[in-house]
Amino acid sequence: MSASPDDGIARVAFDDRGLVPAIIQQWDTREVLMLGWMDAEALRRTLTEGRVTFWSRSRQEYWRKGDTSGHIQLVRGVRLDCDGDTVLVAVQQVGAACHTGDRTCFDADDLDPVIGGRP
């Protein structure tokens, strides 16, 4: 018998605003696509509907990626990190993940760090 979504949600360490960061990753290539925010209801919807739902901090409402653009995120897996304070959502991304139209939100400016050597 599989665990209920509420069992997993109960393990999440939501912040003082009731939110948890959700890292969205392409399921097969492991490419990091974006970061969004979820409250318990957004996570419940994500776990039970097969599409990723977020909580918009600016608009104070739920939203699903692709409802207006068609660039949907189909859930392939959801994991909780070791501290319970971050969710990793593996998706099949259809179209662009970023609101700018780019595949990922992380192909903007490179900060040019010093590359570490071997320890």
Summary of the structure (lengths in Angstrom):
residues: 119
radius of gyration: 15.2
end to end distance: 45.7
largest distance: 49.3
contacts: 310
relative contact order: 0.21
helix: 13%
strand: 32%
